[in-house]
Amino acid sequence: MATLALAGCGGSGEGDSDSAADDERRAAAGVSGNQPEGAEAFVTSQADAVRLAHQATFGPSEALVVDIRSKGAKAWIVNQLGLSVSRYKLGGDNSPDKNTSTTDFCQLPDQIKNPNCWRDYLSSEPLLWDFYRNAVRNNDQLRQRVALALNQLLVISNVDVDGTYGLRQFYNNVMIGALGNYRDLLRQVAVSPMMGEYLNHVNNDQAAPNENFARELLQLFTIGPCKLNNDGTLVGGQCVATYDNERVRSYAYALTGWTYPPGGADRWGCWPEGANCHYLYGDMVPAGGTLRDTRARKLLSDVLVPAGATAPKALDKVLDSLMGHPNIGPFVGKHLIQQLVTSNPTPEYVARVTKAFNSGTYDGIGTGKRGDLSATVAAVLLDKEARTETPTNKAGRLREPAQLFTGVIRAIGGDTDGNALGWWQGENMSQHIFRSPTVFNYYPQDFPLSGSKLIGPAFGIHNASTALNRLNYLTMLFDWNGADPQKDVPGAVGTKLNYEAWVADASDPAKLVDRMSKLVLGQPLPEPARGKVIEAVEHYDDKNSPGEWRKKRVQRAGWLVMSAPQYQIIR
């Protein structure tokens, strides 16, 4: 990673004045001039604004960078917290679960003529369209980025479960809860019928409860398998088990007795006894009959589920035990740091974020309630390790494919309907949104970076093939005129770039390349790469590209700058 990373991203000083107008803007956003805990002095340099855009959004645009520079990092974050929430809207309704015919829904007379029945009613593809449209177009960038990070922690996948309307509700709930409280989000996930199906939690029977959800709730969603210090390091320097199989079984028993929300229908009736028919809209509800285990169960954090507890009461106790566990702050906090800022945070950085998670507040942001995600995210993004102008050679993370897809479009200008970024580009780069291969996400969170002692999670899906496909994606956009709209995609616009904002600078290759580099790197490309890129851009002129040399210059500059290692590694 060190060989690919940017070094010494110092700002030019341009626009760094701490003027009265800046003070007024901060005051209007409820932000003082005091530096955040653990942060360096208030900065609005080009480099820092671009860095924050890469960390907290789906990529910088020139307008976004101006906005961050005019507000400063904290005020921009505070403003983001109050923006309207993007939603997933596309796709079919609950009709498949209202079907009482013996004929499968997609074979019914009114659907058999629809070649896209599975796509529209059962797949996550309509949500993927909304995901990329929202990421490129909408203003609530911070919420969307945090939601993606949480979707890679609280995993469900259309690889194993289907039902478009149910998936839509699950991911909308994550979007809504992304900057709320982690306890509330955990509860929403626990009662989701989609999670109930994905990890065998729905209709779980006290006679022999399935342990999948209980195990992953502990291992992946909240506290992890090893005891942690507040700074994320292992207690005693080695893995001391956080729980054993007996404790997993206690959680599995405590979480029995939930069934589908009411509303589904089936010609053959509902099964098992006391359960509702398959239905994915709303929260799971307590089941009747004998599914619920009512014996006392001992949980972690000295929490006891009392004998006779109802399913909702037992769930409250489960959440008490997890939110009260010392691991949850460093476990969740480190995940957010790795997703948003750097794969290898120092223990001190993790400890500061843990403090914000535990206290529920950070420099005036947050409710003061343990698990506040707004405070935690603010701590992640405003920490001195995130905001430093001189990141170390251990800092940074590999740009994930989804962030490459959106980043180029947002930087150059253009639009997407998302259709080319799933089964085509997403599959090519092993990150098809909403279709992670397992509950462990697209890649291991502790993936070792070859040739070093560092980890690089996203390098788990980075190999010779996917690396070449990154360049192929740029070729599709810049050389093939993108992807054309498909008639069967609602609101289709394809995936295309618009060069209008750049052609005016095409007469001066150095100006064009530097402007583009400052937007996506925060500074000009280092030499000798800068000179080589300018030389390649100069090749296009009215003689060898009559009538379109300006556009060709922008295209070549874009391809070369966006393929540079300094862009692929976010620092």
N, C-alpha and C positions, 0 to 999 in steps of 0.2 A: 504493500500500500504506500510505503514511504516514497518509492520511486515515482509513483504516479501523482503524488499529492502536491498541491500548491504550497509554496514556501514564501513566507514573508509577504502576505497580502496587505501591505500597507496602503492606506488611503492617500489620495492626492491632496487632501485638505479642502478640496472643493466642496462648498456647501456645509462646512462643519461649524459655522458661526453659531454661538449661543445667544441669539438675538432676542429682543423683547417679543418679537413675533413668535419665536420658538417657545418662549415661556407661556405666552397666551394660549398657544395650541396645546401645550402640556396641561395647563390648568383646565382648559375646556374638557380634556379627556380624563380629568381627575388624577393627573400624574404630577408628582412633585419633581424637582430637580435633583432630589437625593438619589444616590446610586443604590440599586438593589443589593441585598445581602449577597456577598460572594461575587458581585459583578464589578467590572471596571467602570471608569467614568462614562457618562452619557456620550454616545457616539452616533453620528449619522453619516459616516463616510459612505462612499459608493461601495467599497468592499464589504462593509458590515451590513449595509442594506441588502446587497445581493446575497450575502451569506444567510441572513435571516429568511429571505425569500426562498432559498433552497431548503432551509430547515423546516419552515412553517407553512409552506404553500406548495402548489404543484408546479412552481417555476416562476422566475421573475419575468415581468414585462416592464417596459420602460415606465409606464404609468404607475405600476406597483412600487418600483424602486423609488420614484419621486415621492410617493405617499409615505413610504417607510422613512425616508430621509427627512421629510418635513415634520413627521410626528416623533421620531425616535422609536426604539424597539419597544419600550414598555407601553407607551401610549398607543402604538399600533396594535399591540396585543390586546390591550383593554378595549379598544374599538372593535376588534374582531369578536370579542366575547359577546357583544351585544347585537350582532348581525342576525338577520333572518336565517333560518335553517334550511339548507338544501334538502330536497326529498327525492326519493325514488318513486316514480309514478307510472312508468310504462309497464306493459304486460297484461296478461289476462286476469280474470276475476276468479271467484271461488266456485265457478260452475262445475269443475271436475268432482268436487266433493259434495255437490248437490245432485249428482247423477244417480238415479235409482234404477236405471236400465241395466240389463245384463250385458249390454254392449259397452265396451270401453269408450270413454268420453271422446277420444279423438277419432273413433269409428262411427260416431253418431251421424245421422244424415246431414245435420247442419254444420258438422265439423269435417266430414270426410273430404270436402272440397278445399279445405284449408291445408295447404302443404306445410304450413308453419305451426300447426296445432301444438306439437311438443315444445317448440321454441317459445311460443307465446304463453302457454299455460303451465308448463312444467319446468322450464329451464331458467337459468339466471341471466340469459342473454339480454332481455329487456332491461334488467337492472344494470348490466355492464354498459349499455348505451347511456343510461342516465348517469352512471358513475363518471364516464369520460366527458360527457357534455357539461356536467356540473363542475368538474375539475378544471376544465378549460375556460368556462364562461362565468361562473358564479363568484360572488365576492367573499363568501364565508370560507375562505381558504384554510384558515387555521383549524376550524372544526372538521372540515373534510380530511385534512392530513392526519389529525389525531384519530378520526374515525377509522382511517385505513390502518393506522398503527394498532388500534384496538381490535380491528377485524383480524389482524395477524396474531393476536393473543387469544381472543375469544372466538375460536375458529369453528365455523360450520362450512360445509362445502357441497355444492351442487353435483360434485362427483358421486356423492353417496346419498343425498336426499334431494327430492324435487318438490315442485309446487311453487310456481312463480309468485303467487299472492302471499304465501307464507314467507318465502325468502324476502320479499319486498318489505313485509312488516318487520322481520328480524333486523335487516340492515337499516331501516328507518329508525328503529329503536336505538341502535348503536349510534347513529348520527345524532339523534336528539340527546342521548346521554353522554356523548363524548367529552363534554366540558362540564358535566354535572358531578355527581358523587359516585365513586366506584362501587360502593355498596348498593346503590340504587340500580346501577347498570348490571351488577352481578345478579340481583334479584330478577331483573327483567330477562336476563339470559337463562336463568334457572327455570323460569316458568314458560319459556318460549316452546311452543310445540315443535318448532324446527330443531332446536337443541334437543328436545325430548326424543325426536326421531334419530337425530344424528348420533347421539351417544346413549341410545337405548334407555332413556329416562322415563319416557311416557309409558303409562300402564305398567310400571315396574311393580312386581309382585313380592309381597313380604315373604312368600314361601322360599324363593330363591332369587333375591334381587340381583339384577345386572349391576356390575360395579363400574361400568365404563364412565358414566358421568361423574360419579363420586371420585374416581381416581384422577381424571383429567381436571376436575375442579380444584383438586389439591396440587397436582403436579404441574399443570400448565397455566391455569387461570389465576392463581392467587399466591401460593407460598413456595412452590418448588419442592424438590425432593430433599434438599440439604439445608441444614440450619445456617442462617446468614447473620452476619453482623449488620449494623445499620448502613455500613459503607458497601454492602454487597459482597464482601469477602466471606469465605467459609469460616465458621466458628471453629477455632482450634486449628485452622489451616488444612483441614481435611473434611470430607463429606460425612457429617453426622446426620443420620436419617431424620427427617422432619416428622415422619409418620411410619407406621408399619401396616401390614395387610389387615390386621385386626381393626385398626383405626379406619382404614378404607371401608371395611365392611360396616362399621358403625355409621359412617356417612351414607352408605348405600341404603341401609335400613331406614335411617332418618329421613331419606328423601323419597321413600316409597309413597304411593297413594295419589299420584297425579295422573290425570287423563286429559284428553283433548278438550278444547273449548266446546261448548254446545253449538250446534248449527249444522253439523254434517249429517249426511243421509246415506244409507246403503240398503239395497234391495234385500240383502241377507241379514240385516240387523247389525248391531254393534257387538264387538267382542273385545276383551273377556267380560264376564258378568260384572256389572258396576261401572263399566267404562263407557265413554261416549264414542260415537263414530268418528272416523278420521276427519279432522277439520283443523285448519291452520291459521284461522284468523282469531286474534285475541290471545289471552294467556291461558295456559293450562289451568284446570280447576281440580279441586279435591275429588277423588273418585269414591263412588259408593262401594258397597260389597266388602270384600275381604282383602283388597290390595294393600291397604295401609297397615304398616307395622306400628304398634302402639306401645311397645316396650321402651323402657328408659334406655338411652344410648349416651355413652360418654364420648365427647368430642375433644378436639384440641382446645388450648387456651383455658382449660378447666371449665369448659361449658358442658352442661348436662341437658339433654333433651328429656324432659320428665315423662314418666309413664302416662299414657292416655293423651299425649299431645296431638293436636290436629296437624294435618300436613302443612298449613300455613305457619302454625306456631313452631313446628320443627324446622321449617326453612328459616325462620327468623333466628333460631338458635344456631343453625349452621352458619348463617352470615355473621352472627356475633362472634363465633369461634374463629372465623377467617379474618374478619376485619380487626379483631383484637390480637391477632398473631403478629409477633415482631418481624416475621419475614415479609409480610405483604408490602410494606413500604419500599424496601430495597428491591424486591422482586418486580413490582409493577414499575417503579421509578426507573430502574435500569433498562427495562424493556423500552420505555418511552425515550430515554436518552439514545439508545441504540437505533431506534427507528427514526428519530428526528435529527440527531446531531452527530454522534460519533459511535463507532462500534466498540471502542476501547476506552471508556471513560475512566478517569482516576477514581480510586475509592473515595477521595474527598468530594468529588463531584456527586457521586451517588449518595453520599451521606447528606449533602445539602438538599438534594431532591427528596430524599427520605424524610428529612425534617419537615419539608413543606407538605408532603403527603400526610404525615402523622398529625401535624398541627392544623392542616386545612387552610393555611394562609401563607402568602409569600409577598412581602413588600406591599401590603394593603390589598392584595388580590386574594379572593377566596372567602368562604363562609365561616372559617374557623372550625369546621367539622372534619374529623378524620376522613381521609379518602377523597377530599375535594380535588377534582381533576383540573379545574381552572388554575388553582394554586400550584399543583404539581407541574402542569405544562409550562406555566410562567417560570417556575424554578428551573426547569429544563432549558428553556430558551434564553433566559436572562442571566444565567450563570456565567461567570467569567471565562469558563472553558468553552462556552458556546459563543461568547461575544468577543473573544480575544482577536486582535488584529494579527497576531503572530502564532497561529496554531502550530503545535509540535508535529514532528514527522510521524507520530502515532495517531494523530487526530484524523477524523473524517470517516466516511463510509462510501461504499460503492453505490452509485445511483441505481435504484431498482428500475427494471424495465418500464413499469407503469409511470414512473416519474420522468423517464426519458421520453415516452410517448407524448406526455402532456407538456413537458418542459420546452421542447423544440417549438411546438405550436404556439404556446404562450409567448415565447421570446420573439419569434419572427412575426407572428400574426397569422391568423387563419382560424380554422374551425374543424370540428370533428363530430360525427354522430356516434362514434365509438365502434361502428360495425367492423372495421378493419383491425381493431385492437384486441379482439378476443380470439376467435378460432384461427386467425391468421397470425398476426404479430404476437399476440399473447402466448399462443402455443409455441411459436418459434423461439421465444425467449423464456419459456418455462414459468411465466407468470400470467396465467389466464385468470383475471379478477373474478372472485367468488367461486373458483374451482381449484382450490389448493388440493394437492394430492392426498394429504392426510391431515389429521388434527394437529400435527406438529408444524403446520404452515407450509410455505413453499420451500423453506430451507431451514437447517438447524440454527438456532440462535447462537450456538457456540462453535460454529464452523471455523476450523483452524485455517489461518492464512499461510499457505505454503511458503516455506523458506523464512519464516519469522516466528516469533512467540506471540503474535497478535491473533485476534480472531476477526473474521469478516463475514458476518452472517449471509449477506447477499451474494458473496462469492460461492455459496453453496449451489447456486444455479448459474454460475458464470464459468463457461468452459469454451473451448475453441469454437464450437458451433454457435453458442449463444453470443459470443463476442463478435463473430462475423455477422450474425443476424442484427446486432445493433447497427452495424454499418449498412446492412441491407435496408433497414428501416429508414435511415437517412437518405439512402439512394431512392427509395420509394417516394419520399416526400419531395426531395430537391430535384431529382433527375427524371422521375416518372410522372410528375405532376400529381402525386398523391394517389388516393384511392377514390374512385368515382362513387357517387351515391347509388344505392340499390333500391329498386322500386318497392320491394316488399318490406323495407325498413321505415317505420313511422318517422316523419320529420327528417328524412334522409338529406344529408348535405355532403356525405363522403368524409374523407380526411384530407384536407388540402391546406396549403400555405398561401398567404397573401403578402406579396413583397412590396406593396405600395409605400409603406413607411420607410423603406430602405433605398429605393432606386435613386432618390435625389443625391445620395452620397456615393453612388457607384462611380462617378467621374474621378473620385479620389480613392483608390484602393486602400491606402493606408488609413484614411479616415474611416472608411467603411469597416475594415477589419478591426480597428481599435474600438469603434463604437459598439460593434457586436461583442467583442471580447469583454469590454467593460460591463456590458449588460449581463452576461452569463458567467463571467469569471470574477468580476469586480475590479479587474485591472487588465492591461494589455497582455496578450500572449508573451511569454518570455522569448528572448532570442536564443537560438537562431530560428525557432519555429515561426515567430511573427514574420520575419523577412521572407521565409519560404511560402507562407500563406499569401502574403501580399503579392509575391511573384506569380503564384498560381492564379490569383484573381486578375492580375494585369493581363494575363494571356488573352482574355476575352476583350475584343474591341470591335469596332464597326467593320473592320476588314474580314475577320474570321467568324463573326457572329452578327451579320448585318441586321439592324432593326431590333435586336433583342440582347445586345451585349450588356446593357445595364442589368437586366434581369439575370443573365448568366453569371455576372459577377456576384450578385447577391447570393445566388444559389451556391456558387462554389465557396464563397466565404462562409456561408451557413454550414455546409457539409463539413468543411475542414475544422471550423471552430468547435462544432458540436461533437465531432469525433475525437477531439483532443483528449488526452488523459486528464488534463486539468478540468475538463467538464465532466468526464465520467466519474471522477472521484469528487464527492462533495466535501469541501472543507471551508 
